[in-house]
Amino acid sequence: MILQALKEYYDRKAADPESDIAPEGFEKKELQFLIVIDAKGNFLNIEDTRERIGKRLVGKSFLLPRSVGRSGNKSYETTFLLWDHIGYLLGQPIGDPKSSKQHQTWLAALSRLDSGLLTDVGVNAIIEFYNNNELERAIASPQLKECLKAPQCNMSFRLISDMCPVPCRSKVQEFVRNNTTRIIDKEVSEEKEQTGICLITGEFGVIARTHSRTPINKDTKCLVGFQKNSGYDSYGKEQGYNAPISKSTEFTYVTGLNTLLKSSSQRLLIGDASTIFWSEKPSSFESDFSFFFKEPEKDNPDIGTEKIKALFESVNSGAYRDDDSTSRFYILGLSPNAARISVRFWHVGTIAEFAGRIRQHFEDFAIIKLSREPEYYSLWRTLVNIAVQDESENIPPNLAGDFMRAILNGTPYPATSLQAVIRRIGSDTENRVKPVRAALIKAYLNRYHRFYPNKNHKEVTMELDVSQPSIGYQLGRLFATLEKIQEEANPGINATIRERFYGAACATPVTVFANLLRLKNHHLAKLENRGRVVNFERMLGDIVSKITDFPAHLDLHEQGRFAIGYYHQRQAFFIKKE
């Protein structure tokens, strides 16, 4: 189903004349540097195609003959048609045995190029470049240092009279179009190719023995792969022949996958999981989907809010903007694994179904907060605020996928998210219950009890609820009130009871509250405004009347309600009611 949907996405893009998706036999690839030569192969200079985008230098992308998968000890025996990285083209860095072997493979591939390519002026110029020993001049070029610094120095050649690299010349591209199944780097006889019925299309064709790799999160893995002699072989078949997919179909699904992973508008990166998404036909929901989850753009911070508001308006119209609400929508979560790409989650539904579930997610997260806080919290902001030290690299590996799955299925949020936020509140002595953390706890508890109803539990509201029966909630209110009394009694105090006693008050109330209530008498005595003292005493009396006893221990859900009660009461102190 995944591969079929990816193939359909490729077919949709290929049918669009405005799409720049690569046709069969090609791929869009960055070339960081171009070796500029004349028609006789004389070296002129090395051109740097990179441009600075943010903090990165990004090479210019070209439509190139498709690369071939290579791995293992003999990966150096494989090269690409008229382009590759610096080790193949220039044998650099010097002294590296691997680079020397790669360069010999490149030269051998040039010596056996098809006669159909040798009629091109650019191809012949490349051959003359090596025949005339112009390689030494290129290696001596001052620009070579920049090439060697680049993490992935992909290169090719460009004639001084052309604007594009040699692999993009019309004769070369025509040759590739007419020889899409040809393996450039290795001599594979026709007898070794196997034919069969493709599992995706049901059509007869040449079966792909191995599947191409996909760049994902600074790694390169394949989505489909069978290791030799791994125990998965059946009926005497090996590798890709175990699950036959034609070469043509393999190209379409891999190209569709690569296109989505490269698209900033159709890809989200949360933790180590990459989430890609697409619809069966062009839609506003497809182009807006990323705004529901990612951080607001710095140059247009309101655009995400506008998209989410449109999501809420779809309740009245029955459709998101002008989309067909019954149109199918696909969401795929991926992460790199040891041998291949791991599928974290896969969801298929209609635009209306996903729009409703995402809208419910934002409704669950709604909570009272200061105006400077974002109106809606992105998924990244939510997860990073429960990670150790609020660092994105510390987001637990499986949590991002599990959380996204809960949003898209409309199911309870993962229990690990509640554990993580309670743990983070306990360790963050400076901030404790941030608005985003309070919103997560509220959303978790309400959604949990929506699926597992309990008549003894009352829904957690957006703002202060003095009638909330939860012992944890009322203890949280009490703790916030005691802290407020301390702050007013000691203006400018550096540390309050929050820094010293929050963890114990939340987990084991009986150990600290008796002491805190005695301490508050000292703080009240320091207040000069007697009316304020009366108000505080009345508030304390109201809260304590709802607490029958100080428990020895609060379970995780009650610790969550403690945090919400504390947060709500603190907000009530600072936000004026209209």
Secondary structure, DSSP 8 states (H G I E B T S, - for coil): -HHHHHHHHHHHHHT-TT-----TTEEEEEE-EEEEE-TT--EEEEEE--EEETTEEE-EEEEEE------STTGGG---SS-EEHHHHT--STT-HHHHHHHHHHHHHHHT--TTTTTSHHHHHHHHHHHTTTHHHHHT-TTHHHHHHSTT-EEEEEETT-SS-GGGSHHHHHHHHHTTT--SSS---GGG--EEE-TTT--EEEB-SS---EEETTEEE-SS---TTSS---TT--GGGGS--BHHHHHHHHHHHHHHHH-TTSEEEETTEEEEEEESS--HHHHHGGGGTS---SS-TTHHHHHHHHHHHHHHHSSSTTS-TTSEEEEEEEEE-SSSEEEEEEEEEEHHHHHHHHHHHHHHH-----TTS-SS--HHHHHHTTSGGG-GGGS-TTHHHHHHHHHHHT----HHHHHHHHHHHHH-TTT-S-HHHHHHHHHHHHHHHHHS--TT-----SS--TT---HHHHHHHHHHHHHHHHHHHSTT-S--HHHHHHHHHHH-GGGTHHHHHHHHHHHHHH-S-HHHHHHHHHHHHHHHTT-----S---HHHHHHHHHHHHHHHHHHHS---
